[in-house]
Amino acid sequence: MKTYIRCDAYFSERPHFGPFWIEIDKDRFGEIRTEEPREECASILHADEEVYLLPLLSDTHAHVYMNPWPISPQERSTPGSRELDIEIEDGRCRLQTSLKKGIGLVRDMGDPFGINLAVKKRVVASPDDYPAYQVAGPAIHRPKKYGRFLGVKRETMEEVHALIDELAEKENVDFIKVVSTGIVDFAAHEVKQKPQYTAEELKEVVAHVESLGLRVASHCSGQEGIDNNIAAGIHFVEHAYFIRPDQRAKMRDQGQHWTPTFAPVYQQVAFGECGWDRVSRRNLWRILEEHNQAIVAGHAEGMNILAGTDAGSPGVSIGDGLFVELRSMARSVSSIETLRIATAANADACQHPGYTGRIREKDFASFSVYATAPWQDEAKLGSPLAVYQNGKAVSL
């Protein structure tokens, strides 16, 4: 018996208006028809409902091991402070829950305990129960510098290269993550620390990682650090607060990807219990506005912009955090373009074989079903009627 799902429209890089009858052939999309199937044995899902299909979304910057709640600094526990088995189980549950929200790909940007590596083994063993998942293992940072919640410290370049080899050969990581700068000082409206790596050192990292068939993502904010990332040819520049117009142009011309990560800063403003004073809150709003303006310009200029949340940061859950991110991005680009970024653009950048971010024949049948077109009503994102992963309905 052939199975079809009837929809009034579906999204695949843009909205396609029907009605359509889309075949689900085991774990893949089959024929996409504009006329109702006449086969006597055909099974048609949602035959009498008005529904809209959206490819599963993706988050290109998350930390699965970190619990984003509670958001108050005084109430938060140290990430990774419990028994390892408990931390792994919690990370697994967060990832599984995000699938029920309509998330089909999560890229993990590092933890110091190998929790993401352990969670990935669960995903590989049961791919229908989780989003596609890519991991870096631990991020790499310099001693006495920012990054201890993200990964491990290495001082010399010889030590850095040795760790990269170990991660690639023994842990089968999907990419390498470096922490190339510190973080934004909200009160001062700047990145105070000097970059952790020079441009030449980052060039070494990129060349070494590329020789292993992998790519490099870099935690980076502040103009000096961004300059170093550009000069080194870093593949994925994460955050990039305070980016200049000339830096945007260079990143575009070199085909580098930029993941802006609005959500962690937005949540710091949205929740008063974060405890920021009036000056800091004003600076937070200013930082967000500047970032929005940079994305408006960068998108118009043709930059490769991705959707990632820094999930695990205070108040940023895997799943719900992406909807915060997309609503923030939609102030800069259209809702349709925001969804294209969170599906097809993310998929093309991450290159996971099990996730295309599209609805098209022969792709994996992974999608969400909505009662309202999500490109017309962003508030509905995260509340699907149904979710399908590889052609199978996910229990909500």
PyMOL commands that set and color helices and strands:
alter all, ss='L'
color gray80, all
select helices_A, chain A and resi 84-100+115-125+127-129+157-169+199-211+223-232+245-254+263-270+272-274+278-301+320-329+335-350+378-380
alter helices_A, ss='H'
color red, helices_A
select strands_A, chain A and resi 3-11+15-25+28-33+43-45+52-55+57-62+103-108+132-135+139-141+151-153+176-179+216-220+236-239+257-259+304-305+367-370+386-389+392-393
alter strands_A, ss='S'
color yellow, strands_A
deselect
rebuild
show_as cartoon
